[in-house]
Amino acid sequence: MPASDVVEQPEQPWSRRRLRSTNERLLLDRLRALGAASRAQLARETGLSKPTVSSALASLAAAGLVHEVGTQAPERGRTAVLYAPDPAAGYALGVDIGRGWLRVAVVDLDGTVVARADIRNRARASAALTDLVVSTARQVIANSGVDPAEVVHGVLGTPGVYDERQRRVRYAMHLPGWGRAGLVDGIRTELGVPLEVHNDANLAALGEYTYGVGAGSRLFAYILIGTGLGMGVVSEGRLFTGARGLAGEIGFLPWHGRQKPERLEDAVSGVAVVESARRFGMHGQLTAKAVFDAARQGHPGAVRAVELEGERIAHTVAAAAAVLDPDLVVLGGGVGHSVDLLLRPVRERLRTLTPLRPRIAPSRLGEDAVLLGAVATALDTARDLVFERRTAGT
């Protein structure tokens, strides 16, 4: 067909809506990065025209996604109105299920915690644990003053690996009965909140990358040492989980114990610290924390137990270094909180094991690493859902 015969087709309505939605999302994401900005600043940052920015901001404000947060008076020119995302446009739920503690938080879309509870996990059966999770989450939502319908997404962190096909948690040996099918579905139904399930060490790694010492790392490994042993790997800001979600399950690595072959988890954990302390002469009701506290006071048996734990952790770090080549290894979890005592024996033993020596650092987030990783993961989806719901049909 000759060029003169080409008739320009009018822009389709769906195309205009898609372009408008793209511009609005671009502005909203840029506002999240900037914190607050004027129309002129957003135009410079995005390359959009000022009329386009003004129109998109008006639509976002009408949808309840942004609001005015003040004004800016430049040296020359007119006073500019500043806009920011409205954090109350939606909420997310984070849950950390540990052997000793259950931690639950509700956050707004800025990631600010609006309500939280840390509850001792005394449940010794899966039904009791399910009830505890549901009742605690409901109470936290009620305490937040948020309409439950506004909690649009949640993430639950747990030991083990969630099998999406069989809809159950696998390998959570320290939570009796937790692998039974239907438990997570029951929690979803009871809460009425869309709920993802992730491994606790993976979430701790994401939490440490987002809010802690892992920020800016190209590839780092978070080793969670508590009741059990796990590892999360973050590469270029993304979690590496393997083909079936089992990457980082280092607790299953073989370990040659004193009398018989064991798993690495049997040697590197809070339970292992207590067992070593007893072998070295400590008595009474012992916990890993008590052993570390005694080591700080110079108790010979406790000092030997801690040094042995450090040497065993060094084997874990050496394995991670050989396979992953991380620029950083973060030690976290209950035992990881005592890194001040562990770093020397870990580093000394590592020098005898391997020439590969990544930087080793304690977790900056401590006991909150898993919960904050759950929150960060839930927020990514919650922000998308809120945007889609509030802009649908506009």
Disulfide bonds with the S-S distance in Angstrom:
none
